[in-house]
Amino acid sequence: MKRTINQALARTLGYQLVRVRGTGNGHRVTRTDRLLHSPVFILSSVRSGSTLLRAVLGSHSTLYSPHELHLPDVTATVSGWYAEQAMAELGFDRTELTALLRDRLLDAALHRSGKTTLVEKTPNHVFAYRSLADTWRDARFIFLLRHPAAIHRSWREARPTMTADDAATDVLRYLTALQEARTELTGIDVRYEDLTAEPERETRRLCAWLGVDWEPAMLEYGQRGQTRFRRGLGDWSGKINSGAVQAARPTPGDVPEALRDICRAWGYPVPD
């Protein structure tokens, strides 16, 4: 009966019924030992300069910073009753299986790079920071801030069909999640405005926090091969393709009403 119903549902809706099972007689496994040690995650909103920060850090001889990886969409799937029972008996639920998959994936990517520390940035990870922190208990977090009005302007330029209000609402989702992450996690703040105005000072500060020596080549990331920027996996504009840190544009004078509170919370000026 279940198979017949599922076949009909799959044809019409694309969904199936799945029984949620317990762990049987096994014990849930929660591993704290991972292959990947002390990964660094850049948490930010969209249009905050995370691709620039990734390129700058990735130019360091020991820091591997790939394109956006979108880890929440990389999940482990157990298909079939027997496999579900087998994994449950071992104590591995889907959360831990997914954690093992992501850990193995990132560790393999880091190993192939020949470097020692992984630095990852995907703006959507700001909505999954708890999962990252649970998977890697020794993870380190960089909170990348930018004036919300500048984010709003850039987001509208990237999404010209969005209204100003819709863009503000969308940006606020990211900023709210980022603020929650800053409250719950330990990490370091980096402001886009400071990074573009004083790149040497900011990269020296970041290197000290990461426990690595500062390297001058970080300021000219294009010289270290950080010039492959693929559409959909981060910024790909001419500015980022220049291979060097560029000065930021002046901040817009108007701040959308929806973004004023977060501006004040982050210490950015709000016009009367």
Backbone as CSV, one residue per row, in Angstrom:
resi,resn,N_x,N_y,N_z,CA_x,CA_y,CA_z,C_x,C_y,C_z
1,MET,0.832,-1.206,0.000,0.000,0.000,0.000,0.870,1.262,0.000
2,LYS,1.903,1.265,0.894,2.779,2.437,0.964,3.458,2.682,-0.372
3,ARG,3.928,1.584,-1.037,4.604,1.742,-2.325,3.658,2.326,-3.353
4,THR,2.401,1.871,-3.376,1.421,2.381,-4.344,1.155,3.855,-4.124
5,ILE,0.980,4.237,-2.850,0.743,5.644,-2.531,1.942,6.499,-2.931
6,ASN,3.137,6.016,-2.629,4.335,6.780,-2.954,4.526,6.928,-4.454
7,GLN,4.191,5.895,-5.205,4.303,5.990,-6.655,3.363,7.064,-7.195
8,ALA,2.137,7.108,-6.642,1.177,8.126,-7.074,1.631,9.523,-6.669
9,LEU,2.124,9.660,-5.443,2.613,10.961,-4.987,3.806,11.422,-5.803
10,ALA,4.699,10.520,-6.128,5.888,10.884,-6.895,5.512,11.377,-8.283
11,ARG,4.507,10.736,-8.885,4.088,11.152,-10.228,3.426,12.507,-10.221
12,THR,2.621,12.770,-9.198,1.820,13.999,-9.204,2.473,15.176,-8.503
13,LEU,3.135,14.896,-7.367,3.684,15.983,-6.551,5.204,15.973,-6.442
14,GLY,5.822,14.845,-6.753,7.271,14.763,-6.608,7.709,14.471,-5.176
15,TYR,6.771,14.045,-4.296,7.089,13.738,-2.907,6.756,12.286,-2.601
16,GLN,7.322,11.766,-1.498,7.003,10.435,-1.022,6.858,10.463,0.492
17,LEU,6.157,9.456,1.022,6.031,9.308,2.462,7.230,8.534,2.992
18,VAL,7.824,9.047,4.066,8.962,8.386,4.683,8.718,8.304,6.178
19,ARG,8.856,7.129,6.763,8.711,6.968,8.205,9.985,7.438,8.886
20,VAL,9.814,8.268,9.899,10.956,8.721,10.691,11.236,7.671,11.751
21,ARG,12.408,7.073,11.699,12.732,5.973,12.590,13.683,6.405,13.695
22,GLY,13.648,5.730,14.780,14.577,5.990,15.873,15.897,5.303,15.624
23,THR,16.711,5.201,16.648,18.038,4.606,16.505,18.075,3.160,16.989
24,GLY,16.899,2.530,17.121,16.874,1.133,17.499,17.571,0.906,18.828
25,ASN,18.373,-0.185,18.869,19.106,-0.499,20.081,20.477,0.158,20.119
26,GLY,20.803,0.884,19.052,22.116,1.515,18.990,22.150,2.789,19.804
27,HIS,23.308,3.416,19.819,23.493,4.667,20.530,23.888,5.732,19.521
28,ARG,23.261,6.888,19.630,23.570,7.972,18.701,25.029,8.389,18.860
29,VAL,25.704,8.454,17.713,27.111,8.822,17.727,27.245,10.314,17.469
30,THR,27.916,11.007,18.338,28.224,12.426,18.131,29.733,12.571,18.255
31,ARG,30.389,12.637,17.129,31.848,12.673,17.141,32.349,14.096,17.347
32,THR,33.365,14.202,18.146,34.024,15.486,18.300,35.386,15.480,17.620
33,ASP,35.839,14.300,17.198,37.108,14.205,16.486,36.821,14.251,14.993
34,ARG,37.348,15.249,14.335,37.134,15.426,12.901,38.461,15.355,12.167
35,LEU,38.378,15.076,10.881,39.572,15.102,10.052,40.059,16.530,9.870
36,LEU,39.117,17.443,9.708,39.436,18.851,9.504,39.543,19.553,10.848
37,HIS,40.654,20.225,11.071,40.886,20.876,12.348,40.886,22.401,12.206
38,SER,40.210,23.046,13.130,40.176,24.514,13.232,39.874,25.216,11.910
39,PRO,38.807,24.802,11.215,38.446,25.529,9.993,37.992,26.943,10.332
40,VAL,38.105,27.832,9.363,37.709,29.226,9.546,36.542,29.509,8.622
41,PHE,35.471,30.047,9.171,34.296,30.388,8.371,34.055,31.894,8.422
42,ILE,33.941,32.491,7.242,33.591,33.904,7.135,32.076,33.998,7.086
43,LEU,31.479,34.615,8.085,30.031,34.797,8.118,29.723,36.234,7.735
44,SER,28.804,36.389,6.785,28.501,37.732,6.292,27.161,37.733,5.582
45,SER,26.708,38.922,5.290,25.563,39.091,4.400,26.051,38.954,2.962
46,VAL,25.098,38.884,2.050,25.450,39.041,0.642,25.990,40.452,0.433
47,ARG,26.782,40.638,-0.610,27.287,41.948,-1.040,28.025,42.691,0.071
48,SER,28.806,41.931,0.836,29.560,42.522,1.945,31.059,42.517,1.719
49,GLY,31.497,42.014,0.560,32.918,41.938,0.293,33.547,40.621,0.700
50,SER,32.727,39.584,0.855,33.277,38.302,1.300,34.170,37.667,0.240
51,THR,33.885,37.902,-1.041,34.759,37.356,-2.082,36.127,38.031,-2.032
52,LEU,36.141,39.324,-1.781,37.413,40.030,-1.630,38.198,39.471,-0.450
53,LEU,37.547,39.307,0.685,38.241,38.791,1.857,38.741,37.373,1.612
54,ARG,37.935,36.566,0.931,38.361,35.210,0.576,39.609,35.240,-0.291
55,ALA,39.624,36.111,-1.301,40.765,36.191,-2.207,42.021,36.654,-1.484
56,VAL,41.845,37.631,-0.608,42.984,38.152,0.145,43.572,37.064,1.050
57,LEU,42.716,36.392,1.813,43.200,35.352,2.713,43.729,34.155,1.935
58,GLY,43.085,33.824,0.829,43.524,32.688,0.026,44.870,32.901,-0.632
59,SER,45.333,34.147,-0.683,46.650,34.434,-1.245,47.773,34.112,-0.270
60,HIS,47.421,33.858,0.968,48.425,33.484,1.967,48.924,32.068,1.678
61,SER,50.180,31.841,1.932,50.794,30.554,1.586,50.254,29.381,2.389
62,THR,49.605,29.640,3.529,49.099,28.544,4.351,47.576,28.476,4.420
63,LEU,46.881,29.446,3.818,45.419,29.515,3.924,44.770,29.134,2.606
64,TYR,43.919,28.134,2.651,43.188,27.688,1.463,41.762,28.203,1.554
65,SER,41.393,29.067,0.612,40.063,29.675,0.637,39.399,29.480,-0.722
66,PRO,38.624,28.415,-0.882,38.006,28.105,-2.172,36.791,28.981,-2.451
67,HIS,36.157,28.747,-3.575,34.909,29.427,-3.909,33.815,29.009,-2.928
68,GLU,32.652,29.618,-3.041,31.537,29.279,-2.144,31.173,27.797,-2.273
69,LEU,30.989,27.142,-1.139,30.748,25.704,-1.136,29.301,25.315,-0.845
70,HIS,28.515,26.205,-0.286,27.086,25.946,-0.043,26.866,24.624,0.694
71,LEU,27.513,24.490,1.823,27.476,23.237,2.579,26.084,22.802,3.023
72,PRO,25.152,23.708,3.365,23.834,23.219,3.760,23.133,22.380,2.695
73,ASP,23.548,22.535,1.453,22.949,21.740,0.375,23.723,20.460,0.094
74,VAL,24.786,20.225,0.848,25.562,18.987,0.721,25.165,18.095,1.890
75,THR,24.339,17.097,1.607,23.786,16.259,2.672,23.937,14.782,2.338
76,ALA,23.970,13.958,3.371,24.029,12.509,3.205,22.609,11.951,3.184
77,THR,22.370,11.021,2.299,21.050,10.407,2.163,21.156,8.906,2.386
78,VAL,20.289,8.371,3.207,20.206,6.930,3.425,18.941,6.432,2.736
79,SER,19.102,5.572,1.752,17.962,5.093,0.964,17.664,3.632,1.307
80,GLY,16.424,3.378,1.609,16.010,2.002,1.850,15.945,1.639,3.321
81,TRP,15.025,0.761,3.625,14.763,0.349,5.008,15.976,-0.302,5.646
82,TYR,16.646,-1.182,4.903,17.776,-1.915,5.472,18.925,-0.960,5.818
83,ALA,19.193,-0.036,4.926,20.275,0.921,5.190,19.932,1.810,6.375
84,GLU,18.669,2.218,6.464,18.247,3.046,7.598,18.444,2.301,8.916
85,GLN,18.047,1.037,8.933,18.189,0.239,10.154,19.661,-0.008,10.497
86,ALA,20.462,-0.241,9.465,21.881,-0.515,9.688,22.574,0.697,10.292
87,MET,22.303,1.875,9.739,22.925,3.091,10.257,22.422,3.407,11.672
88,ALA,21.132,3.177,11.892,20.573,3.429,13.214,21.201,2.507,14.246
89,GLU,21.428,1.257,13.864,22.039,0.306,14.792,23.471,0.704,15.142
90,LEU,24.162,1.330,14.183,25.510,1.828,14.445,25.503,3.122,15.261
91,GLY,24.335,3.760,15.295,24.232,5.007,16.039,24.448,6.248,15.215
92,PHE,24.438,6.106,13.893,24.639,7.256,13.016,23.290,7.731,12.472
93,ASP,22.868,8.913,12.912,21.671,9.489,12.308,22.092,10.323,11.105
94,ARG,21.102,10.906,10.412,21.416,11.637,9.187,22.221,12.900,9.460
95,THR,22.009,13.483,10.623,22.784,14.679,10.968,24.268,14.354,11.060
96,GLU,24.589,13.260,11.742,26.001,12.902,11.890,26.582,12.390,10.581
97,LEU,25.810,11.650,9.798,26.300,11.201,8.497,26.611,12.391,7.594
98,THR,25.751,13.397,7.643,26.003,14.606,6.861,27.250,15.322,7.357
99,ALA,27.423,15.373,8.670,28.618,16.001,9.241,29.878,15.268,8.790
100,LEU,29.835,13.933,8.774,30.982,13.150,8.334,31.288,13.418,6.865
101,LEU,30.240,13.509,6.054,30.423,13.781,4.624,31.083,15.134,4.412
102,ARG,30.563,16.159,5.067,31.118,17.502,4.890,32.549,17.574,5.408
103,ASP,32.798,16.924,6.525,34.148,16.933,7.092,35.140,16.272,6.142
104,ARG,34.759,15.140,5.591,35.645,14.431,4.649,35.858,15.259,3.391
105,LEU,34.814,15.898,2.909,34.899,16.715,1.700,35.870,17.875,1.884
106,LEU,35.693,18.623,2.971,36.555,19.783,3.192,37.986,19.374,3.499
107,ASP,38.153,18.278,4.230,39.502,17.814,4.514,40.209,17.395,3.231
108,ALA,39.496,16.740,2.338,40.096,16.325,1.070,40.474,17.535,0.221
109,ALA,39.592,18.540,0.190,39.886,19.745,-0.580,41.110,20.460,-0.021
110,LEU,41.198,20.539,1.292,42.354,21.176,1.920,43.627,20.401,1.616
111,HIS,43.559,19.091,1.687,44.738,18.263,1.425,45.218,18.459,-0.012
112,ARG,44.295,18.524,-0.953,44.669,18.724,-2.358,45.321,20.080,-2.574
113,SER,44.945,21.044,-1.786,45.490,22.393,-1.965,46.947,22.492,-1.547
114,GLY,47.387,21.592,-0.672,48.740,21.639,-0.164,48.934,22.652,0.950
115,LYS,47.835,23.270,1.412,47.924,24.251,2.485,47.472,23.620,3.798
116,THR,47.471,24.407,4.861,47.232,23.827,6.185,45.939,24.257,6.858
117,THR,45.345,25.364,6.417,44.136,25.875,7.078,43.088,26.229,6.044
118,LEU,41.859,25.764,6.274,40.769,26.072,5.359,40.004,27.299,5.830
119,VAL,39.760,28.209,4.895,38.938,29.399,5.153,37.791,29.370,4.148
120,GLU,36.562,29.309,4.637,35.404,29.165,3.744,34.453,30.327,3.901
121,LYS,33.897,30.745,2.764,32.891,31.807,2.821,31.742,31.469,1.880
122,THR,30.571,31.441,2.424,29.328,31.359,1.658,28.312,32.187,2.431
123,PRO,27.797,33.278,1.876,26.872,34.115,2.648,25.699,33.356,3.268
124,ASN,25.179,32.350,2.574,24.042,31.610,3.127,24.407,30.811,4.375
125,HIS,25.698,30.640,4.636,26.103,29.929,5.851,25.730,30.689,7.108
126,VAL,25.405,31.966,6.957,25.003,32.740,8.127,23.700,32.196,8.714
127,PHE,22.948,31.462,7.893,21.712,30.846,8.374,21.964,29.440,8.937
128,ALA,23.186,28.965,8.848,23.509,27.605,9.300,24.716,27.605,10.231
129,TYR,24.944,28.726,10.916,26.155,28.816,11.736,26.150,27.825,12.891
130,ARG,24.975,27.497,13.409,24.925,26.537,14.509,25.368,25.152,14.038
131,SER,24.970,24.785,12.830,25.387,23.499,12.283,26.899,23.453,12.086
132,LEU,27.474,24.551,11.601,28.928,24.602,11.424,29.633,24.472,12.771
133,ALA,29.133,25.183,13.764,29.747,25.150,15.085,29.588,23.775,15.736
134,ASP,28.474,23.094,15.475,28.265,21.762,16.035,29.135,20.716,15.352
135,THR,29.333,20.886,14.044,30.129,19.911,13.294,31.600,20.018,13.639
136,TRP,32.095,21.244,13.689,33.507,21.471,14.027,33.556,22.287,15.316
137,ARG,33.760,21.622,16.426,33.740,22.297,17.727,34.896,23.292,17.873
138,ASP,35.943,23.126,17.054,37.085,24.037,17.130,37.067,25.064,15.991
139,ALA,35.936,25.215,15.329,35.844,26.172,14.220,36.061,27.594,14.714
140,ARG,36.610,28.430,13.832,36.822,29.841,14.124,35.979,30.662,13.158
141,PHE,35.504,31.809,13.625,34.553,32.583,12.834,35.011,34.026,12.666
142,ILE,34.946,34.476,11.410,35.192,35.877,11.072,33.844,36.494,10.724
143,PHE,33.479,37.568,11.402,32.220,38.261,11.131,32.526,39.483,10.269
144,LEU,32.107,39.419,9.021,32.384,40.504,8.081,31.200,41.464,8.048
145,LEU,31.449,42.701,8.453,30.405,43.722,8.516,30.600,44.738,7.400
146,ARG,29.499,45.330,6.980,29.527,46.429,6.015,28.319,47.316,6.286
147,HIS,28.425,48.574,5.955,27.291,49.477,6.172,26.059,48.908,5.466
148,PRO,24.960,48.687,6.199,23.761,48.102,5.603,23.244,48.851,4.375
149,ALA,23.379,50.188,4.348,22.920,50.943,3.187,23.754,50.605,1.952
150,ALA,25.053,50.367,2.136,25.907,49.989,1.015,25.571,48.579,0.531
151,ILE,25.261,47.687,1.468,24.829,46.337,1.083,23.541,46.419,0.272
152,HIS,22.610,47.221,0.749,21.320,47.380,0.086,21.503,47.899,-1.338
153,ARG,22.328,48.897,-1.505,22.578,49.447,-2.849,23.180,48.381,-3.761
154,SER,24.175,47.669,-3.270,24.837,46.652,-4.078,23.894,45.508,-4.431
155,TRP,23.029,45.134,-3.484,22.083,44.038,-3.725,21.055,44.428,-4.780
156,ARG,20.626,45.662,-4.765,19.682,46.130,-5.779,20.341,46.182,-7.154
157,GLU,21.610,46.532,-7.188,22.331,46.536,-8.469,22.484,45.122,-9.020
158,ALA,22.665,44.160,-8.121,22.788,42.769,-8.552,21.443,42.141,-8.872
159,ARG,20.367,42.670,-8.273,19.008,42.159,-8.483,18.113,43.330,-8.902
160,PRO,18.261,43.835,-10.116,17.548,45.058,-10.524,16.033,44.922,-10.561
161,THR,15.520,43.699,-10.569,14.064,43.531,-10.587,13.442,43.655,-9.196
162,MET,14.257,43.666,-8.163,13.740,43.777,-6.806,13.394,45.224,-6.489
163,THR,12.309,45.421,-5.763,11.986,46.763,-5.289,12.913,47.119,-4.140
164,ALA,12.970,48.388,-3.811,13.816,48.833,-2.702,13.384,48.179,-1.395
165,ASP,12.071,48.077,-1.182,11.572,47.479,0.066,11.891,45.988,0.126
166,ASP,11.711,45.291,-0.992,12.007,43.859,-1.012,13.494,43.608,-0.781
167,ALA,14.330,44.445,-1.371,15.771,44.288,-1.178,16.147,44.533,0.277
168,ALA,15.531,45.531,0.895,15.815,45.830,2.302,15.389,44.664,3.195
169,THR,14.228,44.089,2.905,13.741,42.947,3.679,14.681,41.759,3.538
170,ASP,15.158,41.530,2.325,16.054,40.409,2.078,17.391,40.617,2.783
171,VAL,17.939,41.808,2.661,19.206,42.110,3.327,19.072,41.984,4.840
172,LEU,17.955,42.426,5.372,17.760,42.377,6.817,17.784,40.943,7.339
173,ARG,17.321,39.987,6.542,17.388,38.579,6.954,18.827,38.170,7.249
174,TYR,19.718,38.539,6.329,21.128,38.192,6.502,21.734,38.915,7.700
175,LEU,21.441,40.193,7.807,22.041,40.981,8.881,21.560,40.519,10.252
176,THR,20.292,40.154,10.346,19.748,39.661,11.610,20.413,38.351,12.012
177,ALA,20.575,37.453,11.041,21.236,36.174,11.320,22.692,36.387,11.706
178,LEU,23.347,37.329,11.036,24.744,37.617,11.357,24.871,38.175,12.767
179,GLN,23.960,39.038,13.136,23.994,39.597,14.492,23.770,38.504,15.533
180,GLU,22.878,37.573,15.244,22.655,36.453,16.165,23.921,35.614,16.300
181,ALA,24.609,35.371,15.181,25.846,34.589,15.217,26.911,35.303,16.045
182,ARG,26.998,36.620,15.887,27.985,37.393,16.656,27.692,37.311,18.153
183,THR,26.417,37.180,18.491,26.027,37.095,19.896,26.352,35.725,20.489
184,GLU,26.192,34.684,19.677,26.338,33.312,20.190,27.752,32.747,20.061
185,LEU,28.491,33.200,19.069,29.788,32.605,18.776,30.931,33.548,19.154
186,THR,32.082,32.961,19.345,33.301,33.741,19.559,34.016,33.898,18.225
187,GLY,34.446,35.093,17.924,35.129,35.322,16.656,35.711,36.712,16.604
188,ILE,36.006,37.171,15.398,36.610,38.478,15.198,35.798,39.257,14.166
189,ASP,35.568,40.526,14.441,34.860,41.406,13.506,35.844,42.000,12.507
190,VAL,35.426,42.063,11.255,36.165,42.768,10.211,35.162,43.633,9.468
191,ARG,35.456,44.894,9.329,34.584,45.796,8.583,35.125,45.975,7.168
192,TYR,34.221,45.854,6.202,34.603,46.022,4.804,35.252,47.377,4.586
193,GLU,34.723,48.390,5.226,35.267,49.742,5.064,36.719,49.816,5.535
194,ASP,37.035,49.134,6.632,38.409,49.120,7.140,39.322,48.295,6.241
195,LEU,38.803,47.174,5.744,39.600,46.304,4.880,40.016,47.022,3.604
196,THR,39.101,47.801,3.024,39.412,48.487,1.771,40.207,49.777,1.993
197,ALA,40.053,50.391,3.158,40.771,51.639,3.432,42.178,51.380,3.958
198,GLU,42.329,50.370,4.804,43.619,50.047,5.406,43.874,48.539,5.285
199,PRO,44.074,48.047,4.061,44.192,46.600,3.879,45.373,45.967,4.610
200,GLU,46.505,46.658,4.670,47.647,46.059,5.362,47.367,45.936,6.857
201,ARG,46.828,46.994,7.445,46.531,46.947,8.878,45.543,45.838,9.200
202,GLU,44.490,45.737,8.396,43.451,44.744,8.678,43.939,43.325,8.433
203,THR,44.718,43.110,7.383,45.216,41.757,7.130,46.258,41.359,8.175
204,ARG,47.042,42.310,8.647,47.970,42.001,9.743,47.195,41.593,10.996
205,ARG,46.122,42.293,11.274,45.300,41.980,12.447,44.681,40.591,12.308
206,LEU,44.197,40.271,11.123,43.605,38.958,10.882,44.648,37.853,10.992
207,CYS,45.817,38.083,10.423,46.875,37.072,10.496,47.275,36.801,11.943
208,ALA,47.361,37.857,12.738,47.696,37.672,14.154,46.635,36.826,14.843
209,TRP,45.368,37.088,14.529,44.277,36.318,15.132,44.312,34.856,14.678
210,LEU,44.685,34.641,13.402,44.743,33.287,12.853,46.011,32.549,13.265
211,GLY,46.982,33.275,13.782,48.212,32.641,14.207,49.168,32.339,13.069
212,VAL,49.147,33.175,12.015,50.057,32.993,10.882,50.804,34.302,10.645
213,ASP,51.942,34.195,9.992,52.713,35.384,9.665,52.041,36.154,8.532
214,TRP,52.099,37.462,8.601,51.547,38.294,7.533,52.433,38.216,6.301
215,GLU,51.811,38.223,5.113,52.548,38.164,3.857,52.120,39.318,2.957
216,PRO,53.059,40.097,2.437,52.722,41.249,1.591,51.892,40.886,0.360
217,ALA,52.051,39.672,-0.149,51.334,39.267,-1.362,49.823,39.252,-1.166
218,MET,49.374,39.267,0.076,47.941,39.267,0.327,47.281,40.527,-0.221
219,LEU,48.022,41.604,-0.333,47.465,42.864,-0.812,47.328,42.886,-2.332
220,GLU,48.047,41.987,-3.004,47.965,41.869,-4.463,47.599,40.419,-4.781
221,TYR,46.372,40.052,-4.416,45.977,38.649,-4.478,46.032,38.059,-5.881
222,GLY,45.948,38.912,-6.891,46.022,38.420,-8.265,47.357,37.788,-8.586
223,GLN,48.415,38.194,-7.912,49.740,37.645,-8.161,49.883,36.232,-7.634
224,ARG,48.987,35.823,-6.754,49.015,34.472,-6.196,47.984,33.563,-6.855
225,GLY,47.504,33.963,-8.006,46.573,33.111,-8.742,45.129,33.215,-8.321
226,GLN,44.808,34.170,-7.446,43.431,34.344,-6.994,42.663,35.203,-8.015
227,THR,42.484,34.636,-9.210,41.835,35.399,-10.287,40.705,34.620,-10.951
228,ARG,40.367,33.476,-10.413,39.270,32.679,-10.977,38.021,32.928,-10.151
229,PHE,37.122,33.703,-10.719,35.880,34.044,-10.026,34.721,33.640,-10.913
230,ARG,33.997,32.624,-10.472,32.948,32.036,-11.285,31.592,32.585,-10.885
231,ARG,30.799,32.942,-11.889,29.452,33.447,-11.647,28.644,32.434,-10.840
232,GLY,27.968,32.929,-9.819,27.142,32.070,-8.977,27.867,31.521,-7.766
233,LEU,29.196,31.649,-7.745,29.976,31.130,-6.619,30.750,32.256,-5.951
234,GLY,30.130,33.430,-5.924,30.760,34.607,-5.355,30.737,35.750,-6.356
235,ASP,31.349,36.858,-5.981,31.418,38.023,-6.856,32.290,37.703,-8.071
236,TRP,31.910,38.215,-9.210,32.711,37.996,-10.423,32.875,39.305,-11.208
237,SER,32.666,40.433,-10.565,32.703,41.727,-11.233,34.127,42.123,-11.620
238,GLY,34.228,43.160,-12.418,35.528,43.651,-12.832,36.374,44.115,-11.670
239,LYS,35.725,44.629,-10.647,36.464,45.122,-9.482,37.211,44.006,-8.790
240,ILE,36.548,42.876,-8.564,37.200,41.766,-7.889,38.239,41.130,-8.794
241,ASN,38.018,41.202,-10.102,38.964,40.625,-11.053,40.217,41.464,-11.234
242,SER,40.280,42.631,-10.612,41.460,43.489,-10.737,42.694,42.864,-10.090
243,GLY,42.470,41.984,-9.108,43.586,41.323,-8.456,44.206,42.106,-7.319
244,ALA,43.596,43.229,-6.945,44.117,44.042,-5.854,42.956,44.671,-5.099
245,VAL,43.184,45.001,-3.845,42.158,45.634,-3.014,41.865,47.023,-3.561
246,GLN,40.588,47.308,-3.802,40.167,48.598,-4.332,39.437,49.401,-3.251
247,ALA,39.512,50.705,-3.356,38.818,51.569,-2.400,37.310,51.381,-2.521
248,ALA,36.622,51.470,-1.403,35.169,51.331,-1.399,34.500,52.599,-1.920
249,ARG,33.331,52.431,-2.475,32.545,53.587,-2.898,32.016,54.325,-1.669
250,PRO,31.725,55.609,-1.799,31.113,56.335,-0.678,29.802,55.674,-0.256
251,THR,29.518,55.702,1.025,28.291,55.113,1.545,27.085,55.945,1.113
252,PRO,25.991,55.314,0.698,24.787,56.071,0.326,24.315,56.961,1.470
253,GLY,23.748,58.077,1.127,23.278,59.005,2.153,21.987,58.562,2.812
254,ASP,21.153,57.845,2.074,19.866,57.393,2.612,19.984,55.965,3.126
255,VAL,19.354,55.710,4.259,19.314,54.372,4.843,17.864,53.922,4.903
256,PRO,17.517,52.796,4.264,16.137,52.302,4.345,15.695,52.151,5.796
257,GLU,14.456,52.462,6.047,13.925,52.414,7.410,14.144,51.053,8.049
258,ALA,13.983,49.981,7.280,14.116,48.625,7.826,15.530,48.319,8.297
259,LEU,16.512,49.076,7.829,17.906,48.781,8.149,18.504,49.750,9.162
260,ARG,17.720,50.676,9.651,18.265,51.711,10.536,18.685,51.169,11.895
261,ASP,17.910,50.276,12.452,18.256,49.740,13.771,19.563,48.947,13.728
262,ILE,19.741,48.139,12.686,20.963,47.345,12.601,22.158,48.245,12.328
263,CYS,21.947,49.346,11.613,23.010,50.330,11.416,23.493,50.861,12.757
264,ARG,22.554,51.239,13.579,22.906,51.784,14.902,23.589,50.724,15.761
265,ALA,23.091,49.490,15.702,23.665,48.416,16.512,25.115,48.149,16.133
266,TRP,25.449,48.361,14.865,26.807,48.097,14.393,27.682,49.351,14.415
267,GLY,27.129,50.442,14.898,27.922,51.661,15.022,28.058,52.473,13.755
268,TYR,27.182,52.251,12.796,27.205,53.036,11.562,26.278,54.241,11.707
269,PRO,26.649,55.373,11.150,25.814,56.578,11.288,24.510,56.441,10.512
270,VAL,23.467,56.989,11.080,22.152,57.018,10.439,21.700,58.475,10.359
271,PRO,21.483,58.987,9.153,21.058,60.395,9.018,19.670,60.611,9.611
272,ASP,19.410,61.806,10.069,18.101,62.137,10.633,17.042,62.181,9.535
